[in-house]
Amino acid sequence: MSPTLYYHPLASYCHKVLVALYELGTAFEPRLIDLGNDADRAALRALWPMMKFPVLNDHARGRTVAESSVIIEYLDHHHAAPHILIPRQWEAALDVRLWDRVFDHHVQGPMQEIVLDRLRAAGGDLPAQRAALGSAYHMIDERMAGRTWVGADAFSMADCAAAPALFYAGTVQPFPDACVQLRAYFDRLMARPSVARVLEQAKPYFGMYPFAEAIPGAFR
Ligand SMILES: N[C@@H](CCC(=O)N[C@@H](CS)C(=O)NCC(=O)O)C(=O)O
């Protein structure tokens, strides 16, 4: 029996896990959660009281797994050809985990605060969050010098985290022109079939996104 993924097609942390599932070729049952629906909220709460998605329910192993990075570690471990997304070599794995954290905390974090501010119509300028994104962009740009993927030589969990983080962050705070390596990395990520598939599935929901007008035409 395939695991069930509780998710929403628009949600950036769900994108991260969907990219991993498609990279690994893991069969799963998608269970869309509408947070405006009481029954869906109750289903999510029963699995993960923090009420955040994605959550993976692996019925066959009797295990519920929350937190996008932990879900990817779990999938990578149990996949028939494990250690595709997290390298077996310890030092290399450490780099992947570091860059995964960078994208979650220093790109998704400030990006989500800016998005929430617009959702609440609070009208804040949020200079600290914008400055944090600017610092992250420059650090990623430097990291990408001479590299194809951010965490390891091959596509890894860090790239799964980078794709949705940069996709949505670019709509709230454009990448500086000078960050040519970051821009080239973003284009490589968007061209990756797993990422393109996730964005294609998100398309019908983009109208719900408060910065929908800033999503590049190629993805709408
Ligand atoms: N640290 C969590 C973050 C998950 C998260 O924030 N998910 C968002 C969607 S992208 C969510 O559940 N939002 C609904 C809410 O906060 O009510 C992870 O990595 O999975």
The ligand as a MOL file (V3000), in Angstrom:
LIG
                    3D

  0  0  0     0  0            999 V3000
M  V30 BEGIN CTAB
M  V30 COUNTS 20 19 0 0 0
M  V30 BEGIN ATOM
M  V30 1 N 8.7610 23.1120 9.0770 0
M  V30 2 C 7.6190 22.6360 8.3330 0
M  V30 3 C 6.8610 23.8300 7.7640 0
M  V30 4 C 5.5390 23.4310 7.1480 0
M  V30 5 C 4.6770 24.6200 6.8050 0
M  V30 6 O 4.8740 25.7430 7.3020 0
M  V30 7 N 3.6850 24.3510 5.9640 0
M  V30 8 C 2.7600 25.3930 5.5800 0
M  V30 9 C 2.4310 25.2560 4.0890 0
M  V30 10 S 3.8260 25.6550 3.0790 0
M  V30 11 C 1.4700 25.2110 6.3340 0
M  V30 12 O 1.1550 24.1310 6.7800 0
M  V30 13 N 0.6850 26.2720 6.4320 0
M  V30 14 C -0.6150 26.2130 7.0140 0
M  V30 15 C -0.7390 27.0000 8.2620 0
M  V30 16 O 0.2760 27.5100 8.7630 0
M  V30 17 O -1.8650 27.1370 8.7470 0
M  V30 18 C 8.0910 21.6780 7.2200 0
M  V30 19 O 9.2620 21.7460 6.8350 0
M  V30 20 O 7.3010 20.8270 6.7800 0
M  V30 END ATOM
M  V30 BEGIN BOND
M  V30 1 1 1 2
M  V30 2 1 2 3
M  V30 3 1 2 18
M  V30 4 1 3 4
M  V30 5 1 4 5
M  V30 6 2 5 6
M  V30 7 1 5 7
M  V30 8 1 7 8
M  V30 9 1 8 9
M  V30 10 1 8 11
M  V30 11 1 9 10
M  V30 12 2 11 12
M  V30 13 1 11 13
M  V30 14 1 13 14
M  V30 15 1 14 15
M  V30 16 2 15 16
M  V30 17 1 15 17
M  V30 18 2 18 19
M  V30 19 1 18 20
M  V30 END BOND
M  V30 END CTAB
M  END
